[in-house]
Amino acid sequence: MTTRDARTHCPYCALQCAMTLSPSVAVGASLDVGGREFPTNRGGLCKKGWTSAELIDSPQRITSPLMRDSRGELVPVSWEEALDAVAGAVRRSRAEHGADSVAVFGGGGLTNEKAYQLGKFARVALGTSRIDYNGRFCMSSAAAAGNRAFGLDRGLPFPLEDLDSASTIMMLGSNVAETMPPFIGHLAAAREAGGLIVVDPRRSPTARLTDDGGGMHVQPTPGSDLILLLGLTHIVIAEGLHDLEYLERRTTGFERVRRSVSSWWPERVQSQTGVPVHQLRAIARRLAQGQGTYILTGRGVEQHADGTDTATAAINLSLVLGLVGSANGGYGTLTGQGNGQGGREHGQKSDQLPGYRKITDARARAHVASVWGVEPASLPGPGVPAVELLQSLGAENGVRCLLVHGSNVVVSAPDVAAVRAGLARLELLVVCDFFLSETGALADVVLPVTQWAEEEGTMTNLEGRVLRRRKAIDPPAGVRSELWILSELAHRLGSAGEFSTEARSVFDELCRASEGGLADYSGLSYDALDDDSAPAYWPFPRGSSGTPRLFADGFAHGDRLARLVAVKAVERHPAAQKDGVVTLITGRLLEHYQSGAQTRRVPELLAAKPEARMQIHPATAELLGIDDGSRVQLSRGEADVHCRAELSLEIRPDTVFLPFHFGGEQSANLLTEQVTDPISGMPEFKRTTVRIRSLDTA
Ligand code: SF4
């Protein structure tokens, strides 16, 4: 029952816009949404946020555990029956095939408390090293690059409001106008100064913000971002625009980077990226003007098999310009998922323990084990990243039981046909969700869970700022919180360690476990977070007041210096554009979030964007006999996607665009491959060669 207004935040993206949930005045609705003043959104919400309360009343919610019956159909069962079945199957698998035959797959939308508890549950209750999460598909390249350069990874190492006074902002591979529209307010000064530079192969709504003197749209060949960044660094150094005093005082590795970019002269970069020399020089000079310059990367440049090196090249450019940690600029990466930042700090990554600690670090293991009440030696070692974990499903010596939380891998993972085949080989697939997602529909057991407005919790937004989510309404009878489910399963498995069901006490434990780590939350508590205006940026060690701006006095490496890391690029050539062969890029729409499992269940959002449409340039469409709205097939090997075409001048003639929010035959990730970045494990999502043809041609 709703009793009073709840001050909370949106259930979707990493901007975590502040909102108020109130008892609804409308018949048939539970909650009304109001925008709330907060530094990131200033009262604004996008249409996803405004319609988010419809998730609560959706008739498609699951309100009872489901299990397969003898006919193979999912039917309602009691919680005891479902949990006993899961615990029994897990026990058998562990006894017959070892602890690593059971795996956990988490999500970047889970609260800090759930992400933390999931990591603890895997290591303590299951004893498995096999845990990873969908953030591997999201932030892993930028995180790896940040850790390598700065010794620490926080998406934005400064408050978002710092952008308000910037005269130049270069955004690479980010479409905030659709993914997080209230963000645009922070670009106003840069646009006013003509200094917004948007790098995107598509003339996206964000790229259009550069029109009318707002700045510059740069439209490189898909996948050539690394070369573009090397070329810009080359020009900055060649024209003497670099900050030598900063480089000598605050960094190491400049000489190696200088040598590594020396062969990327502008004409060569133009031939590889398609970006004209005069535009390359104009960008470099603008970035070096030094009146508040920020370089921001997003998934478009990070979701590649060279994503870590591309993010590293963006960091190198920022360091060469003397921006990072200065009062007058910086580098940041724009986290996408709601808790993409917190989700990677608390232990659901295969190689990490809470506090952003390495699982191989003996001191970290000892500290976390003491908080968990277990022996350090009992904790498993590092597992494997998400794609490798999914490849091992049902394989010999691979995973036999999989528990999925807050993730819809059948839509969001690369090469979803292979993922689907792996899931089918499992002995047990358990999915915790509030809707029957495409992944849930394949499960042996589905456990219905509470939604954001029905529970307490914390999230860490794209600035590294910790926020309270507050309960606004009781959940339907029959659903349970994930904390309760993990506690029940741990109990049934005879686990050591306590598994609290209360978010507040899990948060207190998380804060203790993080103490002394990079992402130190030990000075925080629910009470400290009750005042929403409190700038609760981590690291927030006990007795401190948090850290809104990082790197002002030094970086997190032992010598306090940032690392410039020389990276290499391979030459890129656009798809042949012969016989219907083009480059596919994937991305998002304003109306949908991630796999669409939630937003496709909001009637207004679904009505506005009911299906995937392949964006194609009219000239390419004419060559291939494709009309606007006609049906097309996109193919890679034996994988096909079927959808409708949308003719658009916003896309390059050698490229097509497909949103990835849809499942079934429209799933863009039927076409992406399980090729990954060797450092971060990030799959190659943003550059796939496909063949397209019209299905309506006689
Ligand atoms: Fe804000 Fe993102 Fe929610 Fe839109 S989806 S209201 S931008 S948090």
Residues whose N, C-alpha, C, O or C-beta is under 5 A from the ligand:
A	BS01	SF4	C10 Y12 C13 L15 Q16 C17 L45 C46 K48 G49 T179 M180 P181 P182
